[in-house]
Amino acid sequence: MWNHAPQMSAAGVQRFEPGEMGQLLNYLWAGQYFAGVGDSSRGHKVFVAKGCDSCHRDPSSGAPDLSNMKGKFTSIAIVSALWRHGPAMLERMKQKNIAWPRFEGREMSNLIAYLNH
């Protein structure tokens, strides 16, 4: 953007208010973590391998049935849900002696594709 400063100072071009450049850069930087299209068949394998099905397909577990939410999953929605419900989820997992899942590479994108499929 700095290379375009002369053109950006032309009349009629919007200027950044204090703090807006930081917000723009944060948005662009975060995109690398919250973007990507996954493979739903690989996502199904992730869902089973990480043990998600042991709770999210068992009504007695208290975990929500995620199949009722198809089409609503994004990485930001997942992060938001875990922020709100993660501590209770972790406690239930500890009671069942289930390890907190860790995702690598494209696993989360694939899982999201499966949940939305």
C-alpha positions as CSV (number, residue, x, y, z in Angstrom):
1,M,0.0,0.0,0.0
2,W,2.9,2.4,0.7
3,N,3.9,2.2,-2.9
4,H,0.5,3.7,-3.9
5,A,0.5,6.6,-1.5
6,P,0.7,9.3,-4.2
7,Q,-2.3,7.9,-6.0
8,M,-4.2,7.4,-2.7
9,S,-3.8,11.1,-1.8
10,A,-5.8,12.2,-4.8
11,A,-9.1,14.0,-4.1
12,G,-12.0,11.8,-3.4
13,V,-10.0,8.9,-2.1
14,Q,-10.9,7.7,1.4
15,R,-8.3,8.1,4.1
16,F,-7.6,5.8,7.0
17,E,-8.7,7.0,10.4
18,P,-6.5,6.4,13.4
19,G,-6.5,2.6,14.2
20,E,-8.1,1.6,10.9
21,M,-4.8,0.5,9.2
22,G,-4.2,-1.9,12.2
23,Q,-7.7,-3.3,11.8
24,L,-7.2,-3.9,8.1
25,L,-3.8,-5.6,8.6
26,N,-5.2,-7.8,11.4
27,Y,-8.1,-8.8,9.1
28,L,-5.7,-9.7,6.3
29,W,-3.3,-11.5,8.6
30,A,-6.1,-13.5,10.3
31,G,-7.4,-14.6,6.9
32,Q,-4.7,-17.2,6.6
33,Y,-6.2,-19.0,9.7
34,F,-9.9,-18.6,8.9
35,A,-9.9,-19.4,5.2
36,G,-9.9,-22.4,3.1
37,V,-12.2,-25.0,1.5
38,G,-12.0,-28.5,2.9
39,D,-12.8,-32.0,1.7
40,S,-16.0,-33.4,3.4
41,S,-15.0,-37.1,3.0
42,R,-11.7,-36.3,4.8
43,G,-13.6,-34.3,7.3
44,H,-15.7,-37.3,8.2
45,K,-12.5,-39.2,8.9
46,V,-11.4,-36.3,11.2
47,F,-14.7,-36.3,13.0
48,V,-14.4,-40.0,13.8
49,A,-10.6,-40.0,14.4
50,K,-10.7,-37.1,16.8
51,G,-13.6,-38.7,18.8
52,C,-16.1,-36.0,18.0
53,D,-18.7,-38.6,17.1
54,S,-18.5,-40.1,20.6
55,C,-20.3,-37.1,22.1
56,H,-21.9,-35.3,19.2
57,R,-23.7,-38.4,18.0
58,D,-24.8,-39.5,21.5
59,P,-27.8,-37.6,22.8
60,S,-27.1,-38.7,26.4
61,S,-23.7,-36.9,26.3
62,G,-25.3,-33.5,26.5
63,A,-23.3,-32.4,23.4
64,P,-25.4,-30.8,20.6
65,D,-26.2,-32.8,17.5
66,L,-24.2,-31.0,14.9
67,S,-26.1,-32.5,12.0
68,N,-28.9,-30.0,12.8
69,M,-26.6,-27.1,12.0
70,K,-25.4,-28.0,8.5
71,G,-24.4,-25.0,6.4
72,K,-23.7,-22.8,9.5
73,F,-20.1,-23.8,10.2
74,T,-17.2,-21.5,9.6
75,S,-13.9,-21.4,11.3
76,I,-14.9,-18.2,13.1
77,A,-18.2,-19.8,14.3
78,I,-16.2,-22.8,15.6
79,V,-13.8,-20.5,17.5
80,S,-16.7,-18.5,18.9
81,A,-18.5,-21.7,20.0
82,L,-15.4,-23.1,21.7
83,W,-14.7,-19.8,23.4
84,R,-18.2,-19.9,24.9
85,H,-18.6,-23.6,25.5
86,G,-15.1,-25.0,25.5
87,P,-14.6,-25.0,29.3
88,A,-17.7,-27.0,29.9
89,M,-16.8,-29.3,27.0
90,L,-13.3,-29.8,28.4
91,E,-14.7,-30.7,31.8
92,R,-17.0,-33.3,30.3
93,M,-14.2,-34.7,28.3
94,K,-12.0,-35.0,31.4
95,Q,-14.8,-36.9,33.2
96,K,-14.9,-39.4,30.2
97,N,-11.1,-39.5,30.1
98,I,-11.1,-38.1,26.5
99,A,-8.2,-36.0,25.3
100,W,-8.8,-32.5,23.9
101,P,-8.4,-32.9,20.1
102,R,-5.6,-31.1,18.3
103,F,-5.9,-30.3,14.6
104,E,-3.1,-30.1,12.1
105,G,-2.8,-28.9,8.5
106,R,-6.1,-29.0,6.7
107,E,-8.0,-31.0,9.3
108,M,-10.1,-28.2,10.6
109,S,-11.1,-27.1,7.0
110,N,-12.0,-30.7,6.2
111,L,-14.0,-31.0,9.4
112,I,-15.9,-27.8,8.6
113,A,-16.6,-29.1,5.1
114,Y,-18.0,-32.3,6.6
115,L,-20.1,-30.5,9.1
116,N,-21.6,-28.4,6.4
117,H,-22.2,-31.2,4.0
